[in-house]
Amino acid sequence: MAKRQTAGRDNLGEFAPQFAALNDDVLFGEVWSKENELSAHDRSMITIASIISAGNIEQLDAHLKIGKKNGITKDEIVAEITHLSFYADWPKAWSAFNRAKEIWKED
């Protein structure tokens, strides 16, 4: 079982408590914990692809780090971003590569 998520409450708990609870308890507590349906590795691959495609680069660092903890290798992230570059946007891929390069720099 994944570690209990508290990022919502830590960052937005006082400002947007309902959103924070939904983030921590529903998204990460219920959806992400259903590893019998999708592994954490696969959920991370899907989430990273969605974030890159949508251009939500501010959220990308956190999910790249989560993805690495969930077993995504350097080769996998490179293949994913390269594949996405043709579907999501070349500049988005550049931005994603710049962030991924930092997170996987020691691999």
C-alpha positions as YAML, in Angstrom:
chain: A
units: angstrom
residues:
- id: 1
  name: MET
  ca: [0.00, 0.00, 0.00]
- id: 2
  name: ALA
  ca: [1.25, 3.46, -0.87]
- id: 3
  name: LYS
  ca: [2.20, 5.98, 1.75]
- id: 4
  name: ARG
  ca: [-0.72, 8.17, 2.83]
- id: 5
  name: GLN
  ca: [-0.82, 11.35, 0.75]
- id: 6
  name: THR
  ca: [-0.96, 14.66, 2.59]
- id: 7
  name: ALA
  ca: [0.12, 17.12, -0.12]
- id: 8
  name: GLY
  ca: [-3.39, 18.53, -0.48]
- id: 9
  name: ARG
  ca: [-3.78, 19.29, 3.19]
- id: 10
  name: ASP
  ca: [-0.16, 20.42, 3.52]
- id: 11
  name: ASN
  ca: [-0.43, 22.91, 0.66]
- id: 12
  name: LEU
  ca: [-4.10, 23.86, 0.45]
- id: 13
  name: GLY
  ca: [-5.71, 22.59, 3.64]
- id: 14
  name: GLU
  ca: [-6.48, 25.98, 5.13]
- id: 15
  name: PHE
  ca: [-7.27, 27.71, 1.84]
- id: 16
  name: ALA
  ca: [-9.31, 24.98, 0.09]
- id: 17
  name: PRO
  ca: [-10.03, 22.23, 2.62]
- id: 18
  name: GLN
  ca: [-12.57, 20.31, 0.51]
- id: 19
  name: PHE
  ca: [-10.24, 20.21, -2.51]
- id: 20
  name: ALA
  ca: [-7.37, 19.14, -0.24]
- id: 21
  name: ALA
  ca: [-9.45, 16.30, 1.20]
- id: 22
  name: LEU
  ca: [-10.56, 15.14, -2.24]
- id: 23
  name: ASN
  ca: [-6.92, 15.15, -3.41]
- id: 24
  name: ASP
  ca: [-5.59, 13.23, -0.42]
- id: 25
  name: ASP
  ca: [-8.48, 10.91, 0.40]
- id: 26
  name: VAL
  ca: [-10.22, 10.23, -2.90]
- id: 27
  name: LEU
  ca: [-7.66, 10.68, -5.67]
- id: 28
  name: PHE
  ca: [-4.63, 9.32, -3.84]
- id: 29
  name: GLY
  ca: [-6.41, 7.40, -1.09]
- id: 30
  name: GLU
  ca: [-9.01, 5.54, -3.15]
- id: 31
  name: VAL
  ca: [-8.12, 5.74, -6.83]
- id: 32
  name: TRP
  ca: [-4.34, 5.38, -6.67]
- id: 33
  name: SER
  ca: [-4.58, 2.59, -4.09]
- id: 34
  name: LYS
  ca: [-6.46, 0.21, -6.42]
- id: 35
  name: GLU
  ca: [-3.34, -1.60, -7.58]
- id: 36
  name: ASN
  ca: [-5.34, -4.70, -8.48]
- id: 37
  name: GLU
  ca: [-6.75, -2.66, -11.38]
- id: 38
  name: LEU
  ca: [-3.65, -0.70, -12.43]
- id: 39
  name: SER
  ca: [-0.20, -0.82, -10.90]
- id: 40
  name: ALA
  ca: [1.29, 2.32, -9.38]
- id: 41
  name: HIS
  ca: [3.87, 2.20, -12.20]
- id: 42
  name: ASP
  ca: [1.15, 2.23, -14.86]
- id: 43
  name: ARG
  ca: [-0.85, 4.93, -13.08]
- id: 44
  name: SER
  ca: [2.28, 7.07, -12.99]
- id: 45
  name: MET
  ca: [2.90, 6.53, -16.72]
- id: 46
  name: ILE
  ca: [-0.70, 7.53, -17.49]
- id: 47
  name: THR
  ca: [-0.62, 10.52, -15.16]
- id: 48
  name: ILE
  ca: [2.67, 11.81, -16.54]
- id: 49
  name: ALA
  ca: [1.36, 11.47, -20.10]
- id: 50
  name: SER
  ca: [-1.80, 13.36, -19.17]
- id: 51
  name: ILE
  ca: [0.11, 16.15, -17.46]
- id: 52
  name: ILE
  ca: [2.49, 16.58, -20.38]
- id: 53
  name: SER
  ca: [-0.34, 16.47, -22.92]
- id: 54
  name: ALA
  ca: [-2.33, 19.08, -21.04]
- id: 55
  name: GLY
  ca: [0.73, 21.29, -20.59]
- id: 56
  name: ASN
  ca: [0.43, 21.31, -16.79]
- id: 57
  name: ILE
  ca: [4.18, 21.46, -16.36]
- id: 58
  name: GLU
  ca: [3.93, 22.92, -12.83]
- id: 59
  name: GLN
  ca: [2.57, 19.56, -11.65]
- id: 60
  name: LEU
  ca: [5.07, 17.49, -13.62]
- id: 61
  name: ASP
  ca: [8.03, 17.49, -11.21]
- id: 62
  name: ALA
  ca: [6.02, 15.95, -8.40]
- id: 63
  name: HIS
  ca: [4.61, 13.23, -10.64]
- id: 64
  name: LEU
  ca: [7.97, 12.45, -12.24]
- id: 65
  name: LYS
  ca: [9.37, 11.91, -8.74]
- id: 66
  name: ILE
  ca: [6.38, 9.74, -7.81]
- id: 67
  name: GLY
  ca: [6.82, 7.84, -11.06]
- id: 68
  name: LYS
  ca: [10.48, 7.17, -10.36]
- id: 69
  name: LYS
  ca: [9.53, 5.86, -6.90]
- id: 70
  name: ASN
  ca: [6.91, 3.70, -8.60]
- id: 71
  name: GLY
  ca: [9.60, 2.06, -10.74]
- id: 72
  name: ILE
  ca: [9.63, 4.08, -13.96]
- id: 73
  name: THR
  ca: [13.10, 3.77, -15.41]
- id: 74
  name: LYS
  ca: [15.08, 6.40, -17.30]
- id: 75
  name: ASP
  ca: [14.60, 4.43, -20.52]
- id: 76
  name: GLU
  ca: [10.84, 4.25, -19.98]
- id: 77
  name: ILE
  ca: [10.45, 7.98, -19.28]
- id: 78
  name: VAL
  ca: [12.58, 8.84, -22.32]
- id: 79
  name: ALA
  ca: [10.46, 6.55, -24.51]
- id: 80
  name: GLU
  ca: [7.23, 7.96, -23.08]
- id: 81
  name: ILE
  ca: [8.19, 11.60, -23.62]
- id: 82
  name: THR
  ca: [9.56, 10.89, -27.10]
- id: 83
  name: HIS
  ca: [6.32, 9.15, -28.06]
- id: 84
  name: LEU
  ca: [4.25, 11.99, -26.61]
- id: 85
  name: SER
  ca: [6.23, 14.63, -28.50]
- id: 86
  name: PHE
  ca: [4.45, 13.61, -31.71]
- id: 87
  name: TYR
  ca: [0.98, 13.64, -30.17]
- id: 88
  name: ALA
  ca: [1.10, 16.27, -27.43]
- id: 89
  name: ASP
  ca: [3.46, 18.98, -28.75]
- id: 90
  name: TRP
  ca: [7.18, 19.26, -29.36]
- id: 91
  name: PRO
  ca: [7.75, 22.18, -26.91]
- id: 92
  name: LYS
  ca: [5.87, 20.29, -24.17]
- id: 93
  name: ALA
  ca: [8.22, 17.37, -24.72]
- id: 94
  name: TRP
  ca: [11.25, 19.67, -24.39]
- id: 95
  name: SER
  ca: [9.89, 21.02, -21.11]
- id: 96
  name: ALA
  ca: [9.21, 17.51, -19.85]
- id: 97
  name: PHE
  ca: [12.66, 16.28, -20.87]
- id: 98
  name: ASN
  ca: [14.32, 19.16, -19.02]
- id: 99
  name: ARG
  ca: [12.53, 18.16, -15.83]
- id: 100
  name: ALA
  ca: [12.97, 14.39, -16.29]
- id: 101
  name: LYS
  ca: [16.69, 14.84, -16.98]
- id: 102
  name: GLU
  ca: [17.11, 16.36, -13.52]
- id: 103
  name: ILE
  ca: [15.14, 13.65, -11.74]
- id: 104
  name: TRP
  ca: [16.90, 10.75, -13.50]
- id: 105
  name: LYS
  ca: [20.33, 12.44, -13.65]
- id: 106
  name: GLU
  ca: [21.95, 9.83, -11.42]
- id: 107
  name: ASP
  ca: [20.64, 6.84, -13.36]
...
